[in-house]
Amino acid sequence: MAFRRRAKSYPLFSQEFLIHNHADIGFCLVLCVLIALMFEATAKTAFLFILPQYNISVPTADGELVHYRYGLKDLITILFYVFIAIILHMVLQDYVLDKINRRLHLSKVKHSKFNESGQLVAFHLTSMIWCLYVVVTEGYLSNPRSWWENYPHVFLPFQVKFFYLCQLAYWLHALPELYFQKVRKEEIPRHLRYISFYLMHIAGAYLLNLTRLGLILLLLQYFAEFLFHMARLFYFTDENNEKLFNAWAVVFVVTRLFTLTLSVLVIGFGLDRVENQEFNIEKGNFSTLSSRMFVLSLVCLFQAWLMWHFIRFQLRRWREYRNEQSARQRATALTKQQSKPVKRESGYHENGVVKAENGTSPRTKKLKSP
């Protein structure tokens, strides 16, 4: 960061310069937008980057409520928060994770996995608390019928829209971070799948006006992911500590069941009761039979894919555990065999001489003369 000392300097505009100073560059761009707020001529443009757009005032009995729709200007806001996410990513990396890594002395593979889990634990915990706050304050948790009633939910409260914009910004920032963090080539496909699935589901819920259901499913998913990455962090500090993996396995399966049940309940049955079943992009209505079946099939396929990878992961862990147990048993048996007492010659010893059973000394062999 700008307040961090570098031990080594790199040529300006070189690849290494960009990698080591990308957070500083992002910080300068964010600072330029914030300075633009101070001047009347540039304030309007600066607000496009900072605040959600497309606000609409809705009159109520108590006054006016401000709601928001989505549009192309949201891309400008998302871009600004991508830079914010890059800065926060580097702050957490430099001032927390790197200090812990220096104490643990991990290998290169474990080092990168520890950094990945450390970043995701912080993100999932923050998003989980924020998401829970939104669904409770907006009444989505206490009134499940609101997930599909009065669809399409075109007008969003400020905190719902801002939450979705920040979520999209975080997962978009993860794409350039693959380059900045020098992720290994063999690890990049896994990261790309992980990021693209989150972007597809969050953007799909946002654009199809399924934001209420999306908040509930994200809350469940982030809780399961938080447990998994916490289990990885504890495993890296102590390889015998695998209790959290067992807790995560139970939560993961329950999350998949809840996700499928809620998706079928809302998309399959709830939206089927909506009066207007006409496909209309302008009004944001996508509640037709073909659209609902398509979305529901995507959700089911994704949950099946997750369960398949989960089963493979558990089978691999079980094989590793069995191999480790059999290796320990072989080592124990070998140790016992080596510690057995040496078999002594028949008879008994008397004054250092072996006597036969009948009391006579054994006959010595005569040496042949050469």
C-alpha positions as CSV (number, residue, x, y, z in Angstrom):
1,M,0.0,0.0,0.0
2,A,0.9,3.7,-0.1
3,F,1.9,3.5,3.6
4,R,4.0,0.3,3.2
5,R,7.8,0.2,2.6
6,R,9.2,-1.8,-0.3
7,A,12.5,-3.5,0.1
8,K,13.0,-3.6,-3.7
9,S,12.0,-1.3,-6.5
10,Y,11.0,-2.4,-10.0
11,P,11.2,-0.7,-13.4
12,L,8.2,1.6,-14.0
13,F,5.3,0.0,-16.0
14,S,7.0,-3.4,-15.9
15,Q,5.1,-6.6,-15.1
16,E,6.6,-6.9,-11.7
17,F,5.9,-3.3,-10.9
18,L,2.2,-3.8,-11.8
19,I,2.0,-7.0,-9.6
20,H,3.7,-5.5,-6.6
21,N,1.9,-2.1,-6.8
22,H,-1.5,-3.0,-8.1
23,A,-3.2,-2.1,-4.8
24,D,-1.4,1.3,-4.7
25,I,-2.6,2.0,-8.3
26,G,-6.2,1.1,-7.2
27,F,-5.9,3.3,-4.1
28,C,-4.9,6.3,-6.3
29,L,-7.9,5.7,-8.6
30,V,-10.3,5.5,-5.6
31,L,-8.7,8.6,-4.2
32,C,-9.3,10.5,-7.4
33,V,-13.0,9.7,-7.3
34,L,-13.3,10.8,-3.7
35,I,-11.5,14.1,-4.5
36,A,-13.9,14.6,-7.4
37,L,-16.8,14.7,-4.8
38,M,-15.4,18.0,-3.5
39,F,-16.0,19.9,-6.7
40,E,-19.4,20.8,-8.1
41,A,-18.4,20.2,-11.7
42,T,-17.3,16.6,-11.1
43,A,-19.5,15.6,-8.2
44,K,-22.3,14.3,-10.4
45,T,-19.9,12.0,-12.2
46,A,-18.2,10.9,-9.0
47,F,-21.6,9.9,-7.5
48,L,-22.0,7.4,-10.4
49,F,-19.1,5.5,-9.0
50,I,-20.0,5.5,-5.4
51,L,-23.8,5.4,-5.0
52,P,-26.3,3.0,-6.6
53,Q,-28.3,4.5,-9.5
54,Y,-31.9,4.4,-10.8
55,N,-33.5,5.5,-7.6
56,I,-37.3,6.0,-7.6
57,S,-39.3,7.6,-4.8
58,V,-42.4,5.7,-3.8
59,P,-45.1,7.6,-1.8
60,T,-46.3,5.9,1.4
61,A,-48.6,6.8,4.3
62,D,-45.5,7.8,6.4
63,G,-43.8,9.7,3.6
64,E,-41.6,8.5,0.8
65,L,-39.5,5.4,0.3
66,V,-36.6,5.4,-2.1
67,H,-36.2,2.2,-4.1
68,Y,-33.8,1.2,-6.9
69,R,-33.9,-0.6,-10.2
70,Y,-31.0,-2.1,-12.1
71,G,-29.4,-0.7,-15.3
72,L,-26.2,-0.3,-17.3
73,K,-24.9,2.4,-14.9
74,D,-24.6,-0.3,-12.3
75,L,-21.4,-1.4,-14.2
76,I,-19.7,1.8,-13.3
77,T,-20.5,1.4,-9.6
78,I,-19.4,-2.3,-9.7
79,L,-16.1,-1.2,-11.3
80,F,-15.4,1.3,-8.4
81,Y,-16.0,-1.4,-5.8
82,V,-13.8,-3.8,-7.7
83,F,-10.9,-1.4,-6.8
84,I,-12.1,-1.2,-3.2
85,A,-12.1,-5.1,-3.1
86,I,-8.5,-5.2,-4.5
87,I,-7.3,-2.7,-1.8
88,L,-9.0,-4.7,1.0
89,H,-7.6,-7.9,-0.4
90,M,-4.0,-6.6,-0.2
91,V,-4.5,-5.1,3.2
92,L,-5.7,-8.4,4.6
93,Q,-2.9,-10.3,2.8
94,D,0.0,-8.0,4.0
95,Y,-1.0,-7.2,7.5
96,V,-2.7,-10.5,8.6
97,L,-2.1,-13.5,6.5
98,D,1.6,-12.9,5.6
99,K,2.4,-12.4,9.3
100,I,0.7,-15.7,10.2
101,N,2.5,-17.5,7.3
102,R,5.9,-16.4,8.6
103,R,5.2,-18.1,11.9
104,L,3.8,-21.3,10.5
105,H,6.6,-22.0,8.0
106,L,4.3,-23.7,5.5
107,S,5.3,-25.2,2.1
108,K,4.5,-23.4,-1.1
109,V,1.4,-25.4,-1.8
110,K,0.0,-25.0,1.7
111,H,1.1,-21.3,1.7
112,S,-1.2,-20.5,-1.4
113,K,-4.1,-22.6,0.0
114,F,-3.8,-20.9,3.4
115,N,-3.9,-17.5,1.7
116,E,-6.9,-18.5,-0.3
117,S,-8.8,-19.8,2.7
118,G,-7.8,-16.8,4.8
119,Q,-9.2,-14.4,2.3
120,L,-12.4,-16.4,1.8
121,V,-13.0,-16.8,5.6
122,A,-13.0,-13.0,6.0
123,F,-15.2,-12.5,3.0
124,H,-17.7,-15.3,3.8
125,L,-18.0,-14.2,7.5
126,T,-18.6,-10.5,6.5
127,S,-21.1,-11.4,3.8
128,M,-22.9,-13.9,6.0
129,I,-23.4,-11.3,8.8
130,W,-24.4,-8.6,6.3
131,C,-26.8,-11.0,4.5
132,L,-28.4,-12.1,7.7
133,Y,-28.9,-8.4,8.7
134,V,-30.6,-7.6,5.4
135,V,-33.0,-10.6,5.4
136,V,-34.0,-9.9,9.1
137,T,-34.5,-6.1,8.7
138,E,-36.4,-6.4,5.4
139,G,-38.6,-9.1,6.9
140,Y,-37.7,-11.8,4.3
141,L,-36.9,-14.4,7.1
142,S,-40.1,-13.9,9.1
143,N,-42.3,-13.9,6.0
144,P,-41.3,-16.6,3.5
145,R,-44.3,-15.9,1.3
146,S,-42.6,-12.5,0.4
147,W,-40.0,-14.5,-1.5
148,W,-42.5,-15.0,-4.4
149,E,-45.5,-12.7,-3.7
150,N,-45.8,-9.5,-5.7
151,Y,-43.3,-10.8,-8.3
152,P,-41.5,-9.3,-10.1
153,H,-39.5,-7.6,-7.4
154,V,-38.3,-4.8,-9.6
155,F,-37.9,-2.1,-6.9
156,L,-35.2,-3.0,-4.4
157,P,-34.4,-1.3,-1.1
158,F,-31.0,0.4,-0.9
159,Q,-29.3,-2.2,1.2
160,V,-30.4,-5.1,-1.0
161,K,-29.2,-3.4,-4.2
162,F,-25.9,-2.3,-2.6
163,F,-25.3,-5.9,-1.2
164,Y,-25.7,-7.4,-4.7
165,L,-23.4,-4.8,-6.3
166,C,-20.7,-5.5,-3.7
167,Q,-21.0,-9.2,-4.2
168,L,-20.6,-8.9,-7.9
169,A,-17.6,-6.5,-7.4
170,Y,-15.9,-9.0,-5.1
171,W,-16.2,-12.0,-7.4
172,L,-15.1,-9.9,-10.4
173,H,-12.0,-8.6,-8.5
174,A,-11.1,-12.3,-8.0
175,L,-10.3,-12.6,-11.7
176,P,-7.4,-10.1,-11.9
177,E,-6.2,-11.4,-8.5
178,L,-5.3,-14.7,-10.2
179,Y,-2.7,-12.8,-12.1
180,F,-1.6,-10.5,-9.2
181,Q,-1.2,-13.4,-6.8
182,K,0.6,-15.5,-9.3
183,V,-1.7,-18.5,-9.0
184,R,-0.2,-21.7,-10.5
185,K,-1.4,-22.7,-14.0
186,E,-2.8,-26.0,-12.8
187,E,-4.9,-24.2,-10.1
188,I,-6.4,-21.6,-12.5
189,P,-9.2,-23.8,-14.0
190,R,-10.5,-24.6,-10.5
191,H,-10.5,-20.9,-9.5
192,L,-12.2,-19.9,-12.7
193,R,-15.0,-22.5,-12.2
194,Y,-15.5,-21.3,-8.6
195,I,-15.7,-17.6,-9.6
196,S,-17.9,-18.1,-12.7
197,F,-20.4,-20.2,-10.8
198,Y,-20.8,-17.5,-8.1
199,L,-21.0,-14.7,-10.7
200,M,-23.6,-16.6,-12.7
201,H,-25.9,-17.3,-9.7
202,I,-25.6,-13.8,-8.1
203,A,-26.0,-12.0,-11.5
204,G,-28.9,-14.4,-12.4
205,A,-30.8,-13.7,-9.1
206,Y,-30.2,-9.9,-9.6
207,L,-31.2,-9.7,-13.3
208,L,-34.2,-12.1,-13.0
209,N,-35.6,-10.2,-10.0
210,L,-35.2,-13.2,-7.7
211,T,-33.2,-11.2,-5.2
212,R,-35.1,-12.4,-2.1
213,L,-34.6,-16.0,-2.8
214,G,-31.0,-15.3,-3.8
215,L,-30.3,-13.7,-0.4
216,I,-31.6,-16.8,1.5
217,L,-29.6,-19.2,-0.7
218,L,-26.4,-17.1,-0.4
219,L,-26.8,-17.1,3.4
220,L,-26.9,-20.9,3.4
221,Q,-24.0,-21.2,0.9
222,Y,-21.7,-18.8,2.7
223,F,-22.2,-20.5,6.0
224,A,-21.2,-23.9,4.5
225,E,-18.2,-22.3,2.7
226,F,-17.1,-20.4,5.9
227,L,-17.0,-23.7,7.8
228,F,-15.0,-25.4,5.0
229,H,-12.3,-22.7,4.9
230,M,-12.1,-22.5,8.6
231,A,-11.5,-26.2,8.7
232,R,-8.7,-25.8,6.2
233,L,-7.1,-23.1,8.3
234,F,-7.2,-25.2,11.4
235,Y,-5.8,-28.2,9.4
236,F,-2.8,-26.2,8.2
237,T,-2.0,-25.2,11.8
238,D,-2.4,-28.8,13.1
239,E,-2.8,-31.7,10.6
240,N,-4.5,-33.9,13.3
241,N,-7.3,-31.4,13.7
242,E,-10.0,-32.6,11.3
243,K,-13.2,-32.2,13.5
244,L,-14.4,-29.1,11.6
245,F,-14.3,-31.1,8.4
246,N,-16.8,-33.5,9.8
247,A,-19.1,-30.6,10.9
248,W,-18.7,-29.0,7.4
249,A,-19.7,-32.3,5.7
250,V,-23.0,-32.4,7.6
251,V,-23.7,-28.7,7.0
252,F,-22.8,-29.1,3.3
253,V,-25.3,-31.9,2.7
254,V,-28.0,-30.1,4.6
255,T,-27.3,-26.9,2.6
256,R,-27.7,-28.8,-0.7
257,L,-31.1,-30.2,0.5
258,F,-32.3,-26.8,1.7
259,T,-31.2,-25.1,-1.5
260,L,-33.1,-27.7,-3.7
261,T,-36.2,-27.5,-1.5
262,L,-36.4,-23.7,-1.4
263,S,-35.7,-23.4,-5.1
264,V,-38.5,-25.9,-6.0
265,L,-40.8,-24.2,-3.4
266,V,-40.3,-20.6,-4.8
267,I,-39.6,-21.1,-8.5
268,G,-41.6,-24.3,-9.1
269,F,-44.7,-23.6,-6.9
270,G,-44.6,-20.0,-5.6
271,L,-44.0,-18.2,-8.9
272,D,-46.6,-20.5,-10.6
273,R,-49.3,-18.7,-8.5
274,V,-48.3,-15.3,-9.8
275,E,-51.2,-13.8,-11.8
276,N,-49.1,-12.3,-14.6
277,Q,-47.4,-15.2,-16.4
278,E,-46.4,-13.2,-19.5
279,F,-42.7,-12.8,-20.4
280,N,-41.9,-9.1,-20.3
281,I,-38.3,-7.8,-20.1
282,E,-39.4,-4.2,-19.7
283,K,-41.5,-5.0,-16.6
284,G,-38.9,-7.5,-15.4
285,N,-41.3,-10.4,-15.5
286,F,-39.7,-13.8,-16.3
287,S,-42.3,-16.0,-14.6
288,T,-43.2,-18.2,-17.5
289,L,-43.2,-22.0,-17.4
290,S,-40.2,-22.4,-19.7
291,S,-38.1,-19.8,-17.9
292,R,-38.9,-21.3,-14.5
293,M,-38.0,-24.8,-15.6
294,F,-34.8,-23.6,-17.2
295,V,-33.7,-21.8,-14.0
296,L,-34.8,-24.7,-11.8
297,S,-32.9,-27.2,-13.9
298,L,-29.7,-25.0,-13.7
299,V,-30.0,-24.9,-9.9
300,C,-30.5,-28.7,-9.7
301,L,-27.6,-29.5,-12.1
302,F,-25.3,-27.2,-10.1
303,Q,-26.3,-28.9,-6.8
304,A,-25.8,-32.3,-8.3
305,W,-22.3,-31.2,-9.5
306,L,-21.4,-30.0,-6.0
307,M,-22.6,-33.2,-4.5
308,W,-20.6,-35.3,-7.0
309,H,-17.4,-33.4,-6.1
310,F,-18.2,-33.6,-2.4
311,I,-18.6,-37.4,-2.6
312,R,-15.3,-37.7,-4.5
313,F,-13.6,-35.5,-1.9
314,Q,-14.9,-37.7,0.9
315,L,-13.9,-40.9,-0.8
316,R,-10.4,-39.6,-1.3
317,R,-10.2,-38.6,2.3
318,W,-11.4,-42.1,3.3
319,R,-8.8,-43.8,1.1
320,E,-6.0,-41.6,2.5
321,Y,-7.2,-42.4,6.1
322,R,-7.3,-46.2,5.3
323,N,-3.8,-46.1,3.8
324,E,-2.5,-44.1,6.8
325,Q,-4.0,-46.6,9.2
326,S,-2.6,-49.7,7.3
327,A,0.8,-48.0,7.2
328,R,0.7,-47.4,11.0
329,Q,-0.4,-51.0,11.6
330,R,2.5,-52.3,9.5
331,A,5.0,-50.1,11.3
332,T,3.6,-51.3,14.7
333,A,3.9,-54.9,13.7
334,L,7.5,-54.4,12.4
335,T,8.4,-52.7,15.7
336,K,7.0,-55.6,17.8
337,Q,8.9,-58.1,15.6
338,Q,12.2,-56.3,16.1
339,S,11.7,-56.0,19.9
340,K,11.2,-59.8,20.3
341,P,13.9,-61.5,22.6
342,V,16.7,-63.4,20.8
343,K,16.3,-67.2,21.0
344,R,19.0,-68.7,23.2
345,E,20.8,-72.0,22.6
346,S,19.3,-75.2,24.2
347,G,20.8,-76.1,27.6
348,Y,21.9,-73.7,30.3
349,H,24.9,-71.5,31.1
350,E,27.4,-72.3,33.9
351,N,30.4,-70.0,34.5
352,G,30.0,-68.6,31.0
353,V,30.0,-72.1,29.4
354,V,26.9,-73.6,27.7
355,K,26.1,-76.9,29.2
356,A,23.9,-79.5,27.5
357,E,20.6,-80.7,28.9
358,N,22.4,-83.8,30.5
359,G,25.0,-81.6,32.2
360,T,27.9,-82.3,29.8
361,S,29.5,-79.6,27.8
362,P,28.8,-79.6,24.1
363,R,31.5,-81.1,22.0
364,T,33.7,-78.6,20.3
365,K,34.5,-78.9,16.6
366,K,38.0,-79.8,15.7
367,L,39.6,-77.4,13.2
368,K,41.2,-79.0,10.2
369,S,44.8,-78.1,9.7
370,P,45.5,-76.3,6.5
